[in-house]
Amino acid sequence: MNIIVHISRGFVGLLFIISGLIKLNDPLGFSFKLEEYFSEAVLNLPFLVPLALALSVVIVITEVVLGVLLLIGYQTKWVLYSLLGMIVFFTFLTFYSAYFNKVTDCGCFGDAIKLTPWESFIKDIVLLVFIVFLYLKQEFIQPLVELKVQQIISGVTLLLCALMAYNVLNHLPMVDFRPYKIGADINENMIVPEDAPKAIYSYNWEFEVDGENTVISTNGSYPEVDGTFTGNVETELVQKGYEPPIHDFSIEKNGIDITPEILDEEKVILVISYDLYLAKEKGLSQLTTLVDQARSEGFRVIGMSASSEEETEMINSKYNTSIDWYFTDQTTLKTIVRSNPAVVRVENGVITDKLHFNDFNHLFK
């Protein structure tokens, strides 16, 4: 029993630490996922959206700390209660996402490991079983070190987590798991190989045969049926096709797509703001100097935002800058860089630098 408990303890503790650290590396990304859960289309809790970032930081730090406390055996009963509460909460979210097909990626492991909703749910069920087992057998969980050392480890863990959260929120994630990381070739990441698997669909046609409605399924062709087609046909995705790492990147204005043109530029600076209304004053106020310096260095400068033309014109007027703004999907911009605003340096389609607005002064250093 001791061996089984120790294995379970190690599995649960390490998984919570790994999951927490991955999200702690990018708490802003996890907050976007929480906003998706809180939206009217999912849980319909819009009043929680403004609290998403704070909740994100608290949740991910708690994950790491609880994992460490379980491993060292500190405050075992309280830790197991907390773990049980968290896993029940996560299991509910993943089941809801999977069953109602509301959120296609739970964000359990950030962008490092992508899980389907049902995979996430199964993972949480496994964890739930392990945690319930540990709760029932908690008398076998003994401290690994003396009380004073436990308290020191707990305090240091909490402090390091808080410092890490502060650092990545005021700069950028320490490790970038997204397809837009520094060194990535955007053109290459958008290529779909000729032999890539194609999506497979099932077409369900409804016919009236002998006075009864009958559904006939095909792979797309119109079925030969001795009956009358009712006009109803439903398409069902049977198997997803290949999706390139970057599949939603575009730069448009007035219906004109200039993506190939920009990715062919030798030197270009992308000023990115997924929502100019929410952009930080500190970053916006630096744009004029940054744009002037970039142009003096021979860079073409464009802005990318999901904001309206009226908002982009207002920003240019308010901050006395002359950025030519283009439209890009908000989710894509959030994925490219975790800062609002931010700058991305691209050379011949390759991302050579990405900067948080707190680091704009490092762009040409």
Sequence and secondary structure as in RCSB ss.txt:
>XXXX:A:sequence
MNIIVHISRGFVGLLFIISGLIKLNDPLGFSFKLEEYFSEAVLNLPFLVPLALALSVVIVITEVVLGVLLLIGYQ
TKWVLYSLLGMIVFFTFLTFYSAYFNKVTDCGCFGDAIKLTPWESFIKDIVLLVFIVFLYLKQEFIQPLVELKVQ
QIISGVTLLLCALMAYNVLNHLPMVDFRPYKIGADINENMIVPEDAPKAIYSYNWEFEVDGENTVISTNGSYPEV
DGTFTGNVETELVQKGYEPPIHDFSIEKNGIDITPEILDEEKVILVISYDLYLAKEKGLSQLTTLVDQARSEGFR
VIGMSASSEEETEMINSKYNTSIDWYFTDQTTLKTIVRSNPAVVRVENGVITDKLHFNDFNHLFK
>XXXX:A:secstr
 HHHHHHHHHHHHHHHHHHHHHHHT HHHHHHHHHHHHSTTTT  GGGGGGHHHHHHHHHHHHHHHHHHHHHTSS
HHHHHHHHHHHHHHHHHHHHHHHHHT  S   TTTTTS   HHHHHHHHHHHHHHHHHHHHTGGG   SS HHHH
HHHHHHHHHHHHHHHHHHHHS  SS  STTSTT BHHHHT   TT    EEEEEEEEEETTEEEEEEESSS    
SSEEEEEEEEEEEE     S  S   EETTEE HHHHHT SSEEEEEES TTTS HHHHTTHHHHHHHHHHTT E
EEEEESS HHHHHHHHHHTT   EEEE  HHHHHHH SSSSEEEEEETTEEEEEEEGGGGGGTT 
